[in-house]
Every structure is written in structure tokens, then in C-alpha cells.
Amino acid sequence: MKSLCIYCGSSPGATPAYAEGARGLAQAMVGQGIALVYGGGNVGLMGIIADEVMRLGGQATGVIPEALLNKELGHKGLTQLHIVKDMHERKAMMAELSDGFIAMPGGVGTLEELFEVFTWAQLGFHQKPIGLLNIDGFYDGLLQFIQHMVSQRFLKGEQAGLLMAEAQPEALLQRFRSFVPLHVPKWLDRTTI
């Protein structure tokens, strides 16, 4: 595992625990020689994790659409900053440059990016690990809702298991290192199992 795509908020959030979690993830990644790939911003948790990776001597690659360069204050101190034409190109490049995906706390943009790669995994478009850094229980409600989708037979339990969640960065990275892709056909009729 050489690089991870980190999805996170352009806000620091309501509690210092989120910033501490971002710094902790940066420290764990740099300590294991894993490069950061992220949205390229210099604000919120995006800026915090990038700053910490760079401070520790790690590698950080940002990918930001031209239209957001000024709004998200494109980070000028990265190893590399790609300026792309739109969000579609941004997400495709981030996915291509990464060996896995982690969502830290964030807003609807973070969720949209997370669910896109989760859907791609479910459809078999990639076999990379996906995880939630569940700082202070931020994603507890989402994890409960995913189990609700399973109980209502809109998602298979095996597919729900593609989304790993841990409160500590080291624990999540350890699960990523032992990740084995799951081969579950999306459209298999459960009544035949």
C-alpha cells in the first residue's frame, strides 16, 4: 500500500477531536510510508491532514478543480497539486492515484465521494479497501443505517462488510493491510443462497 485517498471536510468540525484524528492519521500514514492523496484544499480537515503529512516529511498529492481552487484555497505546499477541470476528473484521478480510501468526518461532499467508491467496489469496478475513521463516533449513525439497508435486503451483509470502520488510525491501517477483496455478485438472488 503506497498511497491512500482521504476524504474529509473543508471545515475543522465542532470539536478538536476531529483535527487530532486528522493529525493522528497523517502520523500513522507517514510512519508506514503511505502517501496522502486528497482534494487539494488548505482549509478544514483537508488542510490539517495535508499540513501534518508535509510537516512529518511525507508525500501529499492534491487534486482540485479549477473552480474550487480559490474557494477551498488550493494548498501551495504539497508534493504535487493537480488542477483539473471538474469534480468528475478530480474523483477519477484521486481514485487512480490511490491504493485505498478512507473517509474522515466531513459533510455531504465527503459522503458523496465515499459512497461513489463504495458503489464501485460493490459493482466490482475496483478491489481496494474502503474505511471510515470513526472519530468520536462520528459515523455511528451511518453504520447503523447501513445495517438497516442490510436488514431490509437492499444491501448484502458481505457487501456492507466492504466498508471497514475503526476509531483509531493504526487499527484501520492494519485492517487495510490484511484486506482481502470480496467477490460477491451484486445481483445474486438471496432466495437461492
Secondary structure, 3 states (H helix, E strand, C coil): CCEEEEECCCCCCCCHHHHHHHHHHHHHHHHCCCEEEECCECCHHHHHHHHHHHHCCCCEEEEEEHHHCCCCCECCCCCEEEEECCHHHHHHHHHHCCCCEEECCCCHHHHHHHHHHHHHHHHCCCCCCEEEECHHHCCHHHHHHHHHHHHCCCCCHHHHCCEEEECCHHHHHHHHHCCCCCCCCCCCCHHHC
